[in-house]
């Protein structure tokens, strides 16, 4: 069966993901929700710089048009 991007996101729901944004920022958190624009909600979110945790954010909303990559953690 052919897999679509939203199917992959659905399988990643409630799992840890790494989100990379334009400008090089990286966030690690649990994917809780997303919409057709790939706007996403992460919980237990950590901002990472050069692979190290720079700050803990808790719940974060990330606009889909800033996302380059979403990957399983």
C-alpha positions as CSV (number, residue, x, y, z in Angstrom):
1,X,0.0,0.0,0.0
2,X,1.2,3.5,-0.9
3,X,2.1,5.6,2.1
4,X,1.4,9.4,2.2
5,X,3.2,12.0,4.4
6,X,0.2,12.3,6.7
7,X,0.1,8.5,7.1
8,X,3.7,8.6,8.3
9,X,2.9,11.4,10.7
10,X,-0.1,9.5,12.0
11,X,2.1,6.5,12.8
12,X,4.5,8.8,14.6
13,X,1.8,10.3,16.8
14,X,2.5,9.8,20.6
15,X,6.1,8.9,19.7
16,X,9.3,10.9,20.1
17,X,10.3,12.8,17.0
18,X,13.1,15.2,16.0
19,X,11.9,18.3,14.1
20,X,14.4,20.4,12.2
21,X,13.5,23.9,11.2
22,X,14.7,26.4,8.6
23,X,17.6,28.3,10.2
24,X,18.9,25.1,11.8
25,X,16.9,24.9,15.0
26,X,16.1,21.4,16.2
27,X,13.4,20.2,18.6
28,X,12.9,16.8,20.2
29,X,9.5,16.0,21.7
30,X,6.5,13.8,21.6
31,X,4.2,14.4,18.6
32,X,0.7,14.9,19.9
33,X,-1.2,16.5,17.0
34,X,-0.9,17.9,13.5
35,X,-3.0,19.3,10.7
36,X,-3.0,19.2,6.9
37,X,-0.5,22.2,6.9
38,X,1.8,20.1,9.0
39,X,1.5,22.5,11.9
40,X,2.4,20.3,14.8
41,X,2.1,20.1,18.6
42,X,5.0,18.6,20.6
43,X,5.0,17.8,24.3
44,X,8.0,17.5,26.6
45,X,9.8,19.6,24.0
46,X,13.6,20.2,24.1
47,X,15.4,22.7,21.9
48,X,18.7,21.4,20.8
49,X,21.7,23.3,19.5
50,X,24.6,21.2,18.1
51,X,23.0,18.1,19.5
52,X,22.9,19.4,23.1
53,X,19.8,20.5,25.0
54,X,19.7,24.3,25.2
55,X,16.4,24.7,26.9
56,X,13.2,22.8,27.8
57,X,10.0,24.2,26.4
58,X,7.2,21.8,27.5
59,X,4.3,22.0,25.0
60,X,5.3,23.7,21.7
61,X,3.3,24.6,18.6
62,X,5.4,24.6,15.4
63,X,4.2,26.1,12.1
64,X,4.4,23.7,9.2
65,X,6.0,26.3,6.9
66,X,9.1,26.4,9.1
67,X,9.7,22.7,9.2
68,X,12.3,21.0,7.0
69,X,12.3,17.6,8.5
70,X,10.4,15.4,10.9
71,X,12.1,12.1,11.9
72,X,11.6,9.4,14.5
73,X,14.0,10.0,17.5
